[in-house]
């Protein structure tokens, strides 16, 4: 049976999905338009790449849940001599 995706109607409602201690650090892109439809999940990364945000909701839950992930370090660019250029590396 198909069900309509849940919607988040405002940035305030989106922030409420996250823990209170995470709410002050949630980055909401200016390009994000409301209402947001949440099919299975909604995810985005802040521009620095340090934080990744995930919002999801199961059909029987009253409200969506937001999780903020924080990287301890970012991949550093490495020089690849055969190419003579810098590239990102996760290794």
MDAnalysis code that builds the backbone (N, CA, C; Angstrom):
import MDAnalysis as mda
import numpy as np

u = mda.Universe.empty(273, n_residues=91, atom_resindex=np.repeat(np.arange(91), 3), trajectory=True)
u.add_TopologyAttr("name", ["N", "CA", "C"] * 91)
u.add_TopologyAttr("resid", np.arange(1, 92))
u.add_TopologyAttr("resname", ["UNK", "UNK", "UNK", "UNK", "UNK", "UNK", "UNK", "UNK", "UNK", "UNK", "UNK", "UNK", "UNK", "UNK", "UNK", "UNK", "UNK", "UNK", "UNK", "UNK", "UNK", "UNK", "UNK", "UNK", "UNK", "UNK", "UNK", "UNK", "UNK", "UNK", "UNK", "UNK", "UNK", "UNK", "UNK", "UNK", "UNK", "UNK", "UNK", "UNK", "UNK", "UNK", "UNK", "UNK", "UNK", "UNK", "UNK", "UNK", "UNK", "UNK", "UNK", "UNK", "UNK", "UNK", "UNK", "UNK", "UNK", "UNK", "UNK", "UNK", "UNK", "UNK", "UNK", "UNK", "UNK", "UNK", "UNK", "UNK", "UNK", "UNK", "UNK", "UNK", "UNK", "UNK", "UNK", "UNK", "UNK", "UNK", "UNK", "UNK", "UNK", "UNK", "UNK", "UNK", "UNK", "UNK", "UNK", "UNK", "UNK", "UNK", "UNK"])
u.atoms.positions = np.array([
    [0.844, -1.189, 0.000],
    [0.000, 0.000, 0.000],
    [0.883, 1.244, 0.000],
    [0.600, 2.147, -0.887],
    [1.366, 3.383, -1.023],
    [0.842, 4.417, -0.041],
    [1.753, 5.126, 0.602],
    [1.340, 6.219, 1.481],
    [2.058, 7.483, 1.064],
    [1.453, 8.600, 1.319],
    [2.043, 9.890, 0.996],
    [3.267, 10.120, 1.876],
    [4.319, 10.742, 1.331],
    [5.486, 11.045, 2.159],
    [5.122, 12.070, 3.237],
    [5.746, 11.926, 4.387],
    [5.543, 12.903, 5.455],
    [6.195, 14.212, 5.049],
    [5.685, 15.307, 5.594],
    [6.227, 16.621, 5.257],
    [6.663, 17.366, 6.506],
    [7.736, 18.115, 6.345],
    [8.182, 19.066, 7.365],
    [7.863, 20.433, 6.797],
    [7.061, 21.179, 7.507],
    [6.503, 22.420, 6.966],
    [7.375, 23.662, 7.136],
    [8.346, 23.636, 8.082],
    [9.154, 24.833, 8.331],
    [10.524, 24.455, 8.875],
    [11.431, 25.438, 8.880],
    [12.767, 25.188, 9.434],
    [12.683, 24.926, 10.936],
    [11.735, 25.551, 11.603],
    [11.558, 25.319, 13.043],
    [11.150, 23.868, 13.304],
    [10.256, 23.354, 12.485],
    [9.831, 21.958, 12.620],
    [10.998, 21.010, 12.322],
    [11.819, 21.367, 11.340],
    [12.989, 20.562, 11.016],
    [13.950, 20.523, 12.205],
    [14.216, 21.661, 12.815],
    [15.124, 21.710, 13.966],
    [14.611, 20.872, 15.137],
    [13.302, 20.817, 15.328],
    [12.721, 20.036, 16.429],
    [12.975, 18.539, 16.282],
    [13.311, 18.083, 15.073],
    [13.595, 16.666, 14.860],
    [14.923, 16.261, 15.505],
    [15.806, 17.227, 15.740],
    [17.127, 16.953, 16.297],
    [17.124, 17.103, 17.818],
    [18.111, 16.474, 18.460],
    [18.261, 16.638, 19.908],
    [18.496, 18.107, 20.208],
    [18.064, 18.551, 21.378],
    [18.198, 19.967, 21.730],
    [19.658, 20.412, 21.702],
    [20.585, 19.554, 22.097],
    [22.000, 19.950, 22.093],
    [22.566, 20.040, 20.680],
    [21.949, 19.389, 19.692],
    [22.405, 19.459, 18.306],
    [21.753, 20.595, 17.528],
    [20.618, 21.074, 17.995],
    [19.845, 22.064, 17.236],
    [20.629, 23.323, 16.914],
    [21.485, 23.783, 17.814],
    [22.232, 25.029, 17.567],
    [23.278, 24.879, 16.463],
    [23.670, 23.627, 16.151],
    [24.692, 23.391, 15.134],
    [24.132, 22.948, 13.786],
    [22.823, 22.778, 13.686],
    [22.241, 22.300, 12.428],
    [22.316, 23.406, 11.378],
    [22.914, 23.068, 10.251],
    [23.025, 23.994, 9.120],
    [21.885, 23.699, 8.155],
    [21.033, 24.687, 7.929],
    [19.936, 24.538, 6.966],
    [20.300, 25.368, 5.733],
    [20.544, 24.714, 4.611],
    [20.942, 25.449, 3.401],
    [19.867, 26.441, 2.949],
    [20.304, 27.553, 2.401],
    [19.361, 28.556, 1.890],
    [18.547, 28.016, 0.729],
    [19.068, 27.009, 0.048],
    [18.368, 26.420, -1.091],
    [17.286, 25.421, -0.666],
    [17.241, 25.086, 0.622],
    [16.238, 24.131, 1.112],
    [14.879, 24.826, 1.162],
    [13.914, 24.263, 0.469],
    [12.573, 24.851, 0.384],
    [11.566, 24.010, 1.158],
    [10.681, 24.699, 1.828],
    [9.653, 24.034, 2.627],
    [8.309, 24.189, 1.947],
    [7.423, 23.215, 2.092],
    [7.540, 22.000, 2.894],
    [8.475, 20.978, 2.244],
    [9.159, 20.210, 3.098],
    [10.051, 19.137, 2.660],
    [9.302, 17.823, 2.727],
    [9.433, 17.030, 1.711],
    [8.845, 15.690, 1.735],
    [9.907, 14.701, 2.171],
    [9.560, 13.868, 3.129],
    [10.479, 12.835, 3.591],
    [9.912, 11.503, 3.148],
    [10.495, 10.934, 2.101],
    [10.091, 9.604, 1.663],
    [10.593, 8.597, 2.682],
    [11.807, 8.113, 2.494],
    [12.441, 7.218, 3.450],
    [13.364, 8.001, 4.376],
    [14.069, 8.959, 3.792],
    [14.986, 9.779, 4.579],
    [15.329, 11.049, 3.805],
    [15.930, 11.990, 4.509],
    [16.427, 13.229, 3.923],
    [17.816, 13.436, 4.512],
    [18.813, 13.698, 3.687],
    [20.182, 13.888, 4.173],
    [20.851, 15.033, 3.429],
    [21.736, 15.748, 4.126],
    [22.522, 16.808, 3.509],
    [23.789, 17.021, 4.326],
    [24.765, 17.672, 3.697],
    [26.062, 17.953, 4.317],
    [26.248, 19.453, 4.379],
    [26.821, 19.950, 5.479],
    [27.128, 21.375, 5.523],
    [28.315, 21.643, 4.598],
    [28.499, 22.886, 4.141],
    [29.534, 23.185, 3.148],
    [30.949, 22.750, 3.541],
    [31.295, 22.798, 4.814],
    [32.648, 22.422, 5.230],
    [32.874, 20.916, 5.171],
    [31.793, 20.143, 5.141],
    [31.908, 18.693, 5.132],
    [32.101, 18.077, 6.499],
    [32.155, 18.889, 7.540],
    [32.371, 18.379, 8.896],
    [31.113, 17.690, 9.426],
    [29.954, 18.256, 9.157],
    [28.715, 17.676, 9.670],
    [27.826, 17.167, 8.535],
    [27.195, 16.045, 8.813],
    [26.219, 15.452, 7.904],
    [24.937, 15.276, 8.709],
    [23.804, 15.591, 8.097],
    [22.516, 15.525, 8.784],
    [21.621, 14.501, 8.105],
    [20.883, 13.770, 8.929],
    [19.976, 12.742, 8.446],
    [18.652, 12.901, 9.184],
    [17.555, 12.939, 8.445],
    [16.209, 13.005, 9.036],
    [15.405, 11.861, 8.437],
    [14.737, 11.100, 9.299],
    [13.921, 9.988, 8.819],
    [12.698, 9.830, 9.711],
    [11.702, 9.122, 9.192],
    [10.462, 8.911, 9.943],
    [9.816, 7.621, 9.476],
    [9.475, 6.787, 10.440],
    [8.734, 5.568, 10.123],
    [7.245, 5.886, 10.171],
    [6.449, 5.112, 9.498],
    [5.013, 5.377, 9.380],
    [4.314, 5.453, 10.737],
    [4.735, 4.644, 11.690],
    [4.047, 4.619, 12.984],
    [4.629, 5.593, 14.013],
    [5.626, 6.401, 13.628],
    [6.178, 7.400, 14.534],
    [5.378, 8.685, 14.438],
    [5.272, 9.377, 15.547],
    [4.534, 10.632, 15.574],
    [5.310, 11.766, 14.889],
    [6.627, 11.786, 15.084],
    [7.447, 12.876, 14.531],
    [8.729, 12.311, 13.913],
    [9.316, 13.052, 12.984],
    [10.582, 12.608, 12.398],
    [11.722, 12.706, 13.418],
    [12.794, 11.979, 13.151],
    [13.982, 11.985, 14.004],
    [15.152, 12.491, 13.182],
    [15.921, 13.411, 13.754],
    [17.107, 13.935, 13.094],
    [18.361, 13.487, 13.812],
    [19.380, 13.142, 13.037],
    [20.665, 12.730, 13.596],
    [21.743, 13.588, 12.949],
    [22.624, 14.151, 13.772],
    [23.745, 14.953, 13.274],
    [25.025, 14.148, 13.465],
    [25.746, 13.931, 12.379],
    [27.021, 13.232, 12.431],
    [28.133, 14.258, 12.273],
    [29.236, 14.064, 13.015],
    [30.357, 14.995, 12.938],
    [31.636, 14.216, 12.673],
    [32.361, 14.627, 11.629],
    [33.651, 14.003, 11.332],
    [34.701, 14.571, 12.264],
    [35.595, 13.718, 12.685],
    [36.702, 14.174, 13.522],
    [37.805, 14.790, 12.666],
    [37.940, 14.306, 11.442],
    [38.937, 14.884, 10.542],
    [38.436, 14.750, 9.110],
    [38.894, 15.632, 8.276],
    [38.529, 15.606, 6.866],
    [39.654, 14.978, 6.060],
    [39.324, 14.360, 4.939],
    [40.373, 13.833, 4.074],
    [41.271, 14.970, 3.601],
    [42.565, 14.717, 3.580],
    [43.510, 15.742, 3.129],
    [43.856, 15.514, 1.658],
    [44.023, 16.588, 0.913],
    [44.435, 16.413, -0.480],
    [45.823, 15.780, -0.534],
    [46.034, 14.900, -1.487],
    [47.336, 14.267, -1.656],
    [47.812, 14.485, -3.078],
    [49.108, 14.518, -3.227],
    [49.699, 14.686, -4.555],
    [49.854, 13.317, -5.196],
    [49.338, 13.174, -6.397],
    [49.504, 11.950, -7.165],
    [50.540, 12.243, -8.240],
    [51.774, 11.755, -8.065],
    [52.859, 12.112, -8.996],
    [52.571, 11.742, -10.444],
    [51.900, 10.612, -10.673],
    [51.646, 10.211, -12.054],
    [50.696, 11.174, -12.755],
    [49.838, 11.814, -12.008],
    [48.889, 12.744, -12.622],
    [49.378, 14.186, -12.511],
    [50.290, 14.439, -11.554],
    [50.793, 15.787, -11.355],
    [49.738, 16.743, -10.845],
    [48.800, 16.220, -10.072],
    [47.734, 17.072, -9.558],
    [47.304, 16.602, -8.181],
    [46.592, 17.472, -7.488],
    [46.056, 17.148, -6.173],
    [44.661, 16.578, -6.320],
    [44.336, 15.625, -5.469],
    [42.990, 15.061, -5.426],
    [42.629, 14.768, -3.981],
    [41.326, 14.722, -3.699],
    [40.872, 14.325, -2.381],
    [41.093, 12.829, -2.215],
    [41.430, 12.425, -1.006],
    [41.613, 11.012, -0.726],
    [41.013, 10.703, 0.630],
    [40.250, 9.636, 0.724],
    [39.681, 9.201, 1.997],
    [40.570, 8.154, 2.661],
    [41.726, 7.915, 2.096],
    [42.609, 6.876, 2.643],
    [43.646, 7.458, 3.544],
])
